[in-house]
Amino acid sequence: LIQEPHVTQYKVRGLSLKNYDLIYTFTEGITPRTCVLVHRKWGATPTTWNNNKDITSVMVSTKRRDGSMQRTVFTSVYCAGDRITPVPYALEELTAWCQTNQHEIVIGADTNAHSTTWGERYTDGPGLETGQYQ
């Protein structure tokens, strides 16, 4: 789960590894700020319905010990320091979707937030908002 990857000409560069897929949203003229690098053995599927330059998600299905399937969504999120809302709407929408569908979610994020919960000297507005995702 990568935030602020190296980008040249609107494409993520420097993360080409054998047997790995690099997943991000490519849009001409828009610099992606998140991506997911995942081994092909996991069969990750992008959740394209909510991916954009600041959020990239993939779903991985694994078999539980009882034989049932568990779906887990892995999400890379970037929150700009000058954003208006502390948590992107796309992340709120994704977490609600995961709860509704009983999918686990793992979030890796650069929130540009401060909170005493994770060792900062003070808590700011974005820190209060992102604290709900612990």
HELIX and SHEET records of a PDB file:
HELIX    1   1 ARG A   40  TRP A   42  5                                   3    
HELIX    2   2 TYR A   89  THR A  100  1                                  12    
HELIX    3   3 THR A  116  TRP A  118  5                                   3    
HELIX    4   4 GLY A  125  THR A  130  1                                   6    
HELIX    5   5 GLY A  131  TYR A  133  5                                   3    
SHEET    1   A 3 ILE A   2  GLN A   3  0                                        
SHEET    2   A 3 THR A  34  HIS A  39 -1                                        
SHEET    3   A 3 TYR A  20  ILE A  23 -1                                        
SHEET    1   B 2 VAL A   7  THR A   8  0                                        
SHEET    2   B 2 LYS A  11  VAL A  12 -1                                        
SHEET    1   C 4 THR A  45  PRO A  46  0                                        
SHEET    2   C 4 ILE A  55  LYS A  63 -1                                        
SHEET    3   C 4 MET A  69  TYR A  78 -1                                        
SHEET    4   C 4 GLU A 104  ASP A 110  1                                        
END                                                                             
